Amino acid sequence: MKKEKNKQTIRTEEEKKLITNRINRIKGQISGIEKMINNDFECNDILIQTVAVEKSVKSLSNFILESHLQKCVTKELKDKNTETINELIGLFKKFNQ
């Protein structure tokens, strides 16, 4: 699957803000885990926080995937670019690894 180098997704300021807020929350969670490690917290507490990070990253991925399907894929299919189907198949395979 060959990827176009100049392909971009233009996001609204609202989308950028939502994504940035989620990323900042994930950074905070990671930082919290690091502090827990440095302060010798129990493994159970740390593992619970790692699950929270995983869910946050998954939520971010789902948000971006939904936007991708609604905007990018829809546009590509309207433009009769069926290669986007192969790209989607590749994405779903990565999601399910």
N, C-alpha and C positions, 0 to 999 in steps of 0.2 A: 504494500500500500504506500504510494508516494504522497507525501504531504506538500501542499503548496506553501512556499516560503512567505508570501505576502498576504496570506489569509488572516483576516482579523475579525474580531467580534466587537462591534461598537455597542457599549453598554450605556444606559442612562446614568445620570448622576445618582439617582435613587438606587439603582442596582449596584453601582460601585460602593455606595455607602453601606448597603445591606451586607454585601460580601466582605467589605473591609471590617465591619463590626464583628462579623462571625470569625474572621481570621484573628482579630485582636482578642476575642474571647478565647480562642484556641491557644494563642500565645500565652495568655494569662493562665490557662489551665496547665500548660506545659511548665511554665515557670513555677506554679504551685507544686507540681510534682517534684521538681528539682529541689525546692525548699524542703519538702517532706523528706526526701532522701537525705539531704544534708542535716536534717534535724532528727534523723533516726526514727521516723514514724513506722508504725507496724506495716508489714507487707500487705495485709488485707486492705488497709486504708489507701495505700498507694495503688493497689490493683483496682480498687473501685474508681479512683480518679482516672486511671488509664482507660477504663471502659467509658467514662464520661467523655474523654478526649476522642476516642474512637467514634462515639455516637455523634459528637460535634463535627468531626471531619466528614463522616458519612452524610450528615444533614447538609453540610456545605456542598458536597459532591452532588447530592440529589437536587439541590437548588440550582446549581449550574447546569446539570443535565436537563432538568425541566426547561430551563431557559433556552438551552441549546436546541432541544426538540421543537419548542414553540417558535423560535425565531430562525435559527440557522438552517435546521433541517427542512423546515417548511419552505423557506426561501429557495434552498438548493433544489428541492423537488419541483417547485413551481418553475424554476429555470431549467428543468429537465436534466439536472445533474444527478444521475442515479448512482454515481460513485459514492455519494453520501451514505447510501445504504451499507456499503462495505465498511465505511468508516464507523458507522453505528455498530455494526457487528463486532468490529475490533474493540470498540469501547465497552460493549456489554461483556465481551470475553475478559477484558481487564477487570471490570467490576466484579466478576464472579470468580476470580482467582483466589 
